[in-house]
Amino acid sequence: MKRFVDVYTGEVMAGREEVVLKSNINHPGLVIVAYDPSRKIGGLAHAMFSSVSDKTKDPALLRDVDMAINEMMQDMSLLGAAREDIEVSLVSGENVPRQEKAEGYAESVNSAMDLLKEKHIRVKNNLLADEGKSHVLFDVESGSISYT
């Protein structure tokens, strides 16, 4: 029987096998989904988007992404995941501003991608899924990502 776990703003959650991790945030965010397919261990983390015009938040964004990734990888390792086997997918959704003039969107995404590369973490397909206002559902057993 699958166990559903809501992952809220600023939270990081890891699970194995019959767990489904569901993003549930009210602020613009980047959902980071990590998966070790051979061990069926996964994680889901959030990083907040911020406006470029608010200079005080940009460094916080990078710290938030960095801390979220570190915590998620550590939690997955404690469950038995092997760092070299982990792949990451990025999903922007849940209240992310998509207007042409939305400041910080591209910079936030690019910063997260650069940080993953610096940490030598494989980004699955090297793409960002943009799912609008959808919540992310990550079925750890199957490794599938869906949206509601």
Secondary structure, DSSP 4 states (H G I P E B T S, - for coil): --EEEEEETT-EEEEESSEEEEEE-SS-EEEEEEEETTTTEEEEEEEE---TT-TTHHHHHHHHHHHHHHHHHHHHHHTT--GGG-EEEEEEESS---STT-TTHHHHHHHHHHHHHHTT-EEEEEEEEE-TTPPEEEETTTTEEEE-
